[in-house]
Amino acid sequence: GILSTAMACQHSAFIVANSLADKTRLRWRWVTNQSISLSAILCLVLGVCGYLGFLGTTQGDVLNNFPLDSTAADAARVLLAFTMFFTYPMESFVA
């Protein structure tokens, strides 16, 4: 999931850059800094919450920590697959 998102975000950068009203380097730096900061904060919060939920038995994929019959974990897996499925068509809209 992470590798497919990393590959798709490079192409999205051109779309975002072209959609800016003020297309300057300063504005692009501000947008990228804000988006990377928000992503880092969200990853940190989710990672800490995932670890605190399972402590020493935390597996690399947090969804593997839940029981196999967990409806919430199954819903999260479906949503993850859904987002990954729709990431690939974004490659068709390369700027």
N, CA, C and O atoms as a GROMACS GRO file, in nm:
protein
  380
    1GLY      N    1   0.081  -0.119   0.000
    1GLY     CA    2   0.000   0.000   0.000
    1GLY      C    3   0.086   0.126   0.000
    1GLY      O    4   0.058   0.220  -0.074
    2ILE      N    5   0.188   0.128   0.081
    2ILE     CA    6   0.271   0.248   0.092
    2ILE      C    7   0.348   0.272  -0.037
    2ILE      O    8   0.360   0.387  -0.082
    3LEU      N    9   0.400   0.166  -0.097
    3LEU     CA   10   0.476   0.185  -0.221
    3LEU      C   11   0.388   0.233  -0.335
    3LEU      O   12   0.430   0.317  -0.415
    4SER      N   13   0.266   0.180  -0.344
    4SER     CA   14   0.178   0.226  -0.452
    4SER      C   15   0.137   0.371  -0.431
    4SER      O   16   0.124   0.446  -0.528
    5THR      N   17   0.117   0.412  -0.308
    5THR     CA   18   0.084   0.551  -0.280
    5THR      C   19   0.202   0.641  -0.308
    5THR      O   20   0.186   0.752  -0.360
    6ALA      N   21   0.323   0.595  -0.274
    6ALA     CA   22   0.443   0.676  -0.299
    6ALA      C   23   0.464   0.698  -0.448
    6ALA      O   24   0.505   0.806  -0.489
    7MET      N   25   0.436   0.597  -0.529
    7MET     CA   26   0.451   0.613  -0.673
    7MET      C   27   0.345   0.706  -0.731
    7MET      O   28   0.373   0.780  -0.825
    8ALA      N   29   0.225   0.703  -0.678
    8ALA     CA   30   0.115   0.785  -0.730
    8ALA      C   31   0.129   0.931  -0.690
    8ALA      O   32   0.083   1.020  -0.763
    9CYS      N   33   0.190   0.959  -0.576
    9CYS     CA   34   0.195   1.097  -0.529
    9CYS      C   35   0.286   1.184  -0.614
    9CYS      O   36   0.266   1.306  -0.619
   10GLN      N   37   0.383   1.126  -0.682
   10GLN     CA   38   0.471   1.206  -0.767
   10GLN      C   39   0.392   1.270  -0.881
   10GLN      O   40   0.416   1.385  -0.917
   11HIS      N   41   0.298   1.197  -0.936
   11HIS     CA   42   0.218   1.250  -1.046
   11HIS      C   43   0.114   1.349  -0.995
   11HIS      O   44   0.079   1.444  -1.066
   12SER      N   45   0.067   1.327  -0.876
   12SER     CA   46  -0.030   1.420  -0.818
   12SER      C   47   0.033   1.556  -0.788
   12SER      O   48  -0.036   1.657  -0.785
   13ALA      N   49   0.163   1.558  -0.767
   13ALA     CA   50   0.231   1.684  -0.737
   13ALA      C   51   0.215   1.784  -0.850
   13ALA      O   52   0.198   1.903  -0.825
   14PHE      N   53   0.220   1.738  -0.975
   14PHE     CA   54   0.203   1.828  -1.088
   14PHE      C   55   0.061   1.882  -1.094
   14PHE      O   56   0.040   1.999  -1.126
   15ILE      N   57  -0.036   1.797  -1.064
   15ILE     CA   58  -0.176   1.840  -1.066
   15ILE      C   59  -0.200   1.945  -0.958
   15ILE      O   60  -0.266   2.046  -0.983
   16VAL      N   61  -0.145   1.922  -0.839
   16VAL     CA   62  -0.161   2.018  -0.730
   16VAL      C   63  -0.088   2.148  -0.763
   16VAL      O   64  -0.143   2.256  -0.740
   17ALA      N   65   0.033   2.138  -0.815
   17ALA     CA   66   0.110   2.259  -0.847
   17ALA      C   67   0.038   2.344  -0.952
   17ALA      O   68   0.037   2.467  -0.943
   18ASN      N   69  -0.020   2.279  -1.050
   18ASN     CA   70  -0.091   2.354  -1.156
   18ASN      C   71  -0.224   2.411  -1.109
   18ASN      O   72  -0.278   2.502  -1.171
   19SER      N   73  -0.277   2.358  -0.999
   19SER     CA   74  -0.406   2.408  -0.950
   19SER      C   75  -0.391   2.526  -0.853
   19SER      O   76  -0.491   2.585  -0.813
   20LEU      N   77  -0.268   2.560  -0.816
   20LEU     CA   78  -0.246   2.673  -0.725
   20LEU      C   79  -0.281   2.805  -0.794
   20LEU      O   80  -0.248   2.827  -0.910
   21ALA      N   81  -0.349   2.891  -0.721
   21ALA     CA   82  -0.381   3.024  -0.776
   21ALA      C   83  -0.254   3.109  -0.784
   21ALA      O   84  -0.233   3.182  -0.881
   22ASP      N   85  -0.171   3.100  -0.682
   22ASP     CA   86  -0.045   3.174  -0.675
   22ASP      C   87   0.069   3.074  -0.700
   22ASP      O   88   0.114   3.009  -0.606
   23LYS      N   89   0.115   3.061  -0.824
   23LYS     CA   90   0.212   2.959  -0.862
   23LYS      C   91   0.355   3.010  -0.846
   23LYS      O   92   0.426   3.033  -0.943
   24THR      N   93   0.394   3.027  -0.720
   24THR     CA   94   0.532   3.069  -0.691
   24THR      C   95   0.601   2.958  -0.612
   24THR      O   96   0.537   2.869  -0.557
   25ARG      N   97   0.734   2.966  -0.608
   25ARG     CA   98   0.809   2.867  -0.530
   25ARG      C   99   0.774   2.875  -0.382
   25ARG      O  100   0.766   2.774  -0.313
   26LEU      N  101   0.755   2.996  -0.334
   26LEU     CA  102   0.721   3.015  -0.193
   26LEU      C  103   0.588   2.948  -0.160
   26LEU      O  104   0.575   2.880  -0.058
   27ARG      N  105   0.489   2.968  -0.248
   27ARG     CA  106   0.358   2.906  -0.225
   27ARG      C  107   0.369   2.754  -0.232
   27ARG      O  108   0.310   2.686  -0.149
   28TRP      N  109   0.443   2.700  -0.329
   28TRP     CA  110   0.461   2.555  -0.342
   28TRP      C  111   0.532   2.499  -0.218
   28TRP      O  112   0.497   2.391  -0.170
   29ARG      N  113   0.632   2.570  -0.168
   29ARG     CA  114   0.702   2.526  -0.047
   29ARG      C  115   0.606   2.520   0.071
   29ARG      O  116   0.610   2.426   0.150
   30TRP      N  117   0.519   2.621   0.083
   30TRP     CA  118   0.423   2.624   0.194
   30TRP      C  119   0.325   2.506   0.183
   30TRP      O  120   0.297   2.439   0.282
   31VAL      N  121   0.274   2.482   0.062
   31VAL     CA  122   0.178   2.372   0.043
   31VAL      C  123   0.243   2.237   0.072
   31VAL      O  124   0.183   2.154   0.141
   32THR      N  125   0.363   2.215   0.022
   32THR     CA  126   0.428   2.086   0.046
   32THR      C  127   0.466   2.068   0.192
   32THR      O  128   0.453   1.958   0.247
   33ASN      N  129   0.514   2.173   0.256
   33ASN     CA  130   0.547   2.163   0.398
   33ASN      C  131   0.424   2.132   0.482
   33ASN      O  132   0.430   2.050   0.573
   34GLN      N  133   0.313   2.198   0.453
   34GLN     CA  134   0.191   2.175   0.529
   34GLN      C  135   0.139   2.032   0.508
   34GLN      O  136   0.097   1.966   0.603
   35SER      N  137   0.141   1.985   0.384
   35SER     CA  138   0.089   1.852   0.357
   35SER      C  139   0.178   1.743   0.416
   35SER      O  140   0.127   1.644   0.468
   36ILE      N  141   0.308   1.759   0.408
   36ILE     CA  142   0.398   1.660   0.467
   36ILE      C  143   0.389   1.663   0.619
   36ILE      O  144   0.394   1.558   0.683
   37SER      N  145   0.375   1.781   0.677
   37SER     CA  146   0.359   1.791   0.823
   37SER      C  147   0.231   1.725   0.869
   37SER      O  148   0.231   1.651   0.968
   38LEU      N  149   0.122   1.750   0.799
   38LEU     CA  150  -0.005   1.686   0.835
   38LEU      C  151   0.004   1.535   0.822
   38LEU      O  152  -0.046   1.463   0.908
   39SER      N  153   0.065   1.487   0.715
   39SER     CA  154   0.082   1.342   0.697
   39SER      C  155   0.166   1.281   0.808
   39SER      O  156   0.134   1.174   0.858
   40ALA      N  157   0.273   1.349   0.845
   40ALA     CA  158   0.360   1.298   0.952
   40ALA      C  159   0.286   1.294   1.085
   40ALA      O  160   0.299   1.197   1.160
   41ILE      N  161   0.209   1.396   1.115
   41ILE     CA  162   0.133   1.399   1.240
   41ILE      C  163   0.029   1.287   1.242
   41ILE      O  164   0.015   1.218   1.343
   42LEU      N  165  -0.043   1.269   1.131
   42LEU     CA  166  -0.143   1.162   1.126
   42LEU      C  167  -0.079   1.024   1.139
   42LEU      O  168  -0.133   0.937   1.208
   43CYS      N  169   0.035   1.003   1.072
   43CYS     CA  170   0.105   0.875   1.085
   43CYS      C  171   0.151   0.852   1.229
   43CYS      O  172   0.140   0.740   1.280
   44LEU      N  173   0.202   0.955   1.292
   44LEU     CA  174   0.247   0.943   1.431
   44LEU      C  175   0.130   0.910   1.523
   44LEU      O  176   0.142   0.820   1.607
   45VAL      N  177   0.019   0.981   1.510
   45VAL     CA  178  -0.098   0.956   1.595
   45VAL      C  179  -0.150   0.813   1.574
   45VAL      O  180  -0.177   0.743   1.671
   46LEU      N  181  -0.165   0.772   1.448
   46LEU     CA  182  -0.215   0.637   1.421
   46LEU      C  183  -0.118   0.530   1.468
   46LEU      O  184  -0.160   0.427   1.521
   47GLY      N  185   0.012   0.553   1.449
   47GLY     CA  186   0.111   0.457   1.494
   47GLY      C  187   0.114   0.441   1.645
   47GLY      O  188   0.119   0.330   1.696
   48VAL      N  189   0.110   0.553   1.716
   48VAL     CA  190   0.111   0.548   1.863
   48VAL      C  191  -0.016   0.482   1.915
   48VAL      O  192  -0.011   0.399   2.006
   49CYS      N  193  -0.130   0.519   1.858
   49CYS     CA  194  -0.257   0.457   1.902
   49CYS      C  195  -0.258   0.308   1.872
   49CYS      O  196  -0.304   0.229   1.955
   50GLY      N  197  -0.208   0.269   1.755
   50GLY     CA  198  -0.201   0.126   1.722
   50GLY      C  199  -0.110   0.051   1.816
   50GLY      O  200  -0.143  -0.060   1.859
   51TYR      N  201   0.004   0.110   1.850
   51TYR     CA  202   0.095   0.044   1.943
   51TYR      C  203   0.037   0.036   2.083
   51TYR      O  204   0.046  -0.068   2.149
   52LEU      N  205  -0.022   0.146   2.129
   52LEU     CA  206  -0.078   0.146   2.265
   52LEU      C  207  -0.197   0.049   2.277
   52LEU      O  208  -0.226  -0.001   2.385
   53GLY      N  209  -0.263   0.025   2.166
   53GLY     CA  210  -0.376  -0.069   2.170
   53GLY      C  211  -0.333  -0.213   2.190
   53GLY      O  212  -0.408  -0.292   2.246
   54PHE      N  213  -0.211  -0.249   2.144
   54PHE     CA  214  -0.167  -0.388   2.151
   54PHE      C  215  -0.034  -0.406   2.222
   54PHE      O  216   0.008  -0.519   2.248
   55LEU      N  217   0.034  -0.296   2.253
   55LEU     CA  218   0.163  -0.294   2.325
   55LEU      C  219   0.265  -0.391   2.267
   55LEU      O  220   0.295  -0.383   2.148
   56GLY      N  221   0.318  -0.481   2.347
   56GLY     CA  222   0.427  -0.568   2.304
   56GLY      C  223   0.391  -0.668   2.197
   56GLY      O  224   0.480  -0.723   2.132
   57THR      N  225   0.263  -0.694   2.176
   57THR     CA  226   0.223  -0.793   2.076
   57THR      C  227   0.186  -0.729   1.942
   57THR      O  228   0.127  -0.794   1.856
   58THR      N  229   0.222  -0.600   1.926
   58THR     CA  230   0.189  -0.530   1.803
   58THR      C  231   0.264  -0.590   1.685
   58THR      O  232   0.386  -0.606   1.690
   59GLN      N  233   0.189  -0.622   1.580
   59GLN     CA  234   0.249  -0.675   1.457
   59GLN      C  235   0.274  -0.560   1.361
   59GLN      O  236   0.224  -0.449   1.381
   60GLY      N  237   0.350  -0.585   1.256
   60GLY     CA  238   0.384  -0.481   1.160
   60GLY      C  239   0.262  -0.422   1.093
   60GLY      O  240   0.257  -0.301   1.072
   61ASP      N  241   0.165  -0.504   1.060
   61ASP     CA  242   0.038  -0.457   1.003
   61ASP      C  243  -0.063  -0.456   1.117
   61ASP      O  244  -0.101  -0.562   1.168
   62VAL      N  245  -0.105  -0.339   1.157
   62VAL     CA  246  -0.193  -0.326   1.274
   62VAL      C  247  -0.322  -0.406   1.255
   62VAL      O  248  -0.378  -0.456   1.353
   63LEU      N  249  -0.369  -0.419   1.133
   63LEU     CA  250  -0.492  -0.495   1.110
   63LEU      C  251  -0.477  -0.643   1.142
   63LEU      O  252  -0.576  -0.711   1.169
   64ASN      N  253  -0.353  -0.694   1.140
   64ASN     CA  254  -0.330  -0.834   1.176
   64ASN      C  255  -0.344  -0.859   1.326
   64ASN      O  256  -0.350  -0.974   1.368
   65ASN      N  257  -0.348  -0.754   1.406
   65ASN     CA  258  -0.363  -0.769   1.551
   65ASN      C  259  -0.507  -0.802   1.591
   65ASN      O  260  -0.531  -0.857   1.698
   66PHE      N  261  -0.600  -0.770   1.505
   66PHE     CA  262  -0.741  -0.793   1.536
   66PHE      C  263  -0.778  -0.938   1.506
   66PHE      O  264  -0.715  -1.002   1.423
   67PRO      N  265  -0.881  -0.989   1.574
   67PRO     CA  266  -0.928  -1.125   1.545
   67PRO      C  267  -0.978  -1.136   1.401
   67PRO      O  268  -1.021  -1.037   1.342
   68LEU      N  269  -0.973  -1.256   1.346
   68LEU     CA  270  -1.015  -1.277   1.208
   68LEU      C  271  -1.163  -1.248   1.186
   68LEU      O  272  -1.203  -1.215   1.074
   69ASP      N  273  -1.244  -1.261   1.290
   69ASP     CA  274  -1.388  -1.238   1.275
   69ASP      C  275  -1.430  -1.096   1.316
   69ASP      O  276  -1.548  -1.071   1.342
   70SER      N  277  -1.334  -1.004   1.322
   70SER     CA  278  -1.363  -0.867   1.361
   70SER      C  279  -1.424  -0.790   1.244
   70SER      O  280  -1.362  -0.776   1.138
   71THR      N  281  -1.545  -0.742   1.264
   71THR     CA  282  -1.614  -0.666   1.160
   71THR      C  283  -1.543  -0.534   1.132
   71THR      O  284  -1.533  -0.492   1.016
   72ALA      N  285  -1.495  -0.468   1.236
   72ALA     CA  286  -1.425  -0.340   1.218
   72ALA      C  287  -1.296  -0.358   1.138
   72ALA      O  288  -1.266  -0.277   1.050
   73ALA      N  289  -1.221  -0.463   1.166
   73ALA     CA  290  -1.098  -0.488   1.092
   73ALA      C  291  -1.128  -0.525   0.947
   73ALA      O  292  -1.056  -0.483   0.856
   74ASP      N  293  -1.234  -0.602   0.927
   74ASP     CA  294  -1.274  -0.635   0.789
   74ASP      C  295  -1.316  -0.510   0.712
   74ASP      O  296  -1.282  -0.496   0.594
   75ALA      N  297  -1.387  -0.421   0.776
   75ALA     CA  298  -1.428  -0.295   0.713
   75ALA      C  299  -1.305  -0.211   0.678
   75ALA      O  300  -1.300  -0.150   0.572
   76ALA      N  301  -1.208  -0.207   0.768
   76ALA     CA  302  -1.084  -0.132   0.741
   76ALA      C  303  -1.008  -0.193   0.624
   76ALA      O  304  -0.952  -0.121   0.542
   77ARG      N  305  -1.005  -0.326   0.615
   77ARG     CA  306  -0.938  -0.393   0.503
   77ARG      C  307  -1.007  -0.361   0.371
   77ARG      O  308  -0.942  -0.337   0.270
   78VAL      N  309  -1.140  -0.360   0.373
   78VAL     CA  310  -1.216  -0.328   0.251
   78VAL      C  311  -1.189  -0.183   0.209
   78VAL      O  312  -1.168  -0.156   0.091
   79LEU      N  313  -1.190  -0.092   0.305
   79LEU     CA  314  -1.162   0.049   0.272
   79LEU      C  315  -1.020   0.067   0.221
   79LEU      O  316  -0.997   0.148   0.130
   80LEU      N  317  -0.925  -0.005   0.277
   80LEU     CA  318  -0.787   0.003   0.229
   80LEU      C  319  -0.777  -0.049   0.086
   80LEU      O  320  -0.711   0.013   0.002
   81ALA      N  321  -0.841  -0.160   0.058
   81ALA     CA  322  -0.842  -0.214  -0.078
   81ALA      C  323  -0.911  -0.117  -0.174
   81ALA      O  324  -0.868  -0.099  -0.288
   82PHE      N  325  -1.018  -0.055  -0.128
   82PHE     CA  326  -1.093   0.042  -0.209
   82PHE      C  327  -1.005   0.160  -0.248
   82PHE      O  328  -1.004   0.200  -0.365
   83THR      N  329  -0.931   0.214  -0.153
   83THR     CA  330  -0.844   0.328  -0.184
   83THR      C  331  -0.728   0.288  -0.274
   83THR      O  332  -0.689   0.365  -0.362
   84MET      N  333  -0.673   0.168  -0.253
   84MET     CA  334  -0.564   0.123  -0.339
   84MET      C  335  -0.614   0.097  -0.481
   84MET      O  336  -0.543   0.124  -0.578
   85PHE      N  337  -0.736   0.045  -0.493
   85PHE     CA  338  -0.793   0.018  -0.625
   85PHE      C  339  -0.809   0.146  -0.706
   85PHE      O  340  -0.786   0.147  -0.827
   86PHE      N  341  -0.849   0.254  -0.639
   86PHE     CA  342  -0.872   0.379  -0.710
   86PHE      C  343  -0.748   0.467  -0.717
   86PHE      O  344  -0.754   0.577  -0.774
   87THR      N  345  -0.636   0.422  -0.662
   87THR     CA  346  -0.511   0.496  -0.675
   87THR      C  347  -0.454   0.480  -0.815
   87THR      O  348  -0.401   0.575  -0.872
   88TYR      N  349  -0.465   0.362  -0.870
   88TYR     CA  350  -0.405   0.335  -1.001
   88TYR      C  351  -0.467   0.416  -1.115
   88TYR      O  352  -0.392   0.459  -1.203
   89PRO      N  353  -0.598   0.441  -1.119
   89PRO     CA  354  -0.650   0.526  -1.228
   89PRO      C  355  -0.594   0.668  -1.225
   89PRO      O  356  -0.594   0.736  -1.328
   90MET      N  357  -0.546   0.713  -1.110
   90MET     CA  358  -0.484   0.846  -1.103
   90MET      C  359  -0.363   0.856  -1.195
   90MET      O  360  -0.327   0.966  -1.238
   91GLU      N  361  -0.301   0.744  -1.225
   91GLU     CA  362  -0.185   0.743  -1.314
   91GLU      C  363  -0.224   0.787  -1.456
   91GLU      O  364  -0.138   0.829  -1.534
   92SER      N  365  -0.352   0.778  -1.489
   92SER     CA  366  -0.399   0.820  -1.622
   92SER      C  367  -0.408   0.970  -1.636
   92SER      O  368  -0.416   1.022  -1.747
   93PHE      N  369  -0.407   1.041  -1.524
   93PHE     CA  370  -0.423   1.187  -1.526
   93PHE      C  371  -0.292   1.259  -1.501
   93PHE      O  372  -0.290   1.364  -1.437
   94VAL      N  373  -0.184   1.204  -1.549
   94VAL     CA  374  -0.053   1.265  -1.530
   94VAL      C  375  -0.049   1.398  -1.604
   94VAL      O  376  -0.088   1.408  -1.720
   95ALA      N  377  -0.001   1.499  -1.535
   95ALA     CA  378   0.002   1.634  -1.596
   95ALA      C  379   0.111   1.644  -1.700
   95ALA      O  380   0.129   1.750  -1.761
   0.00000   0.00000   0.00000
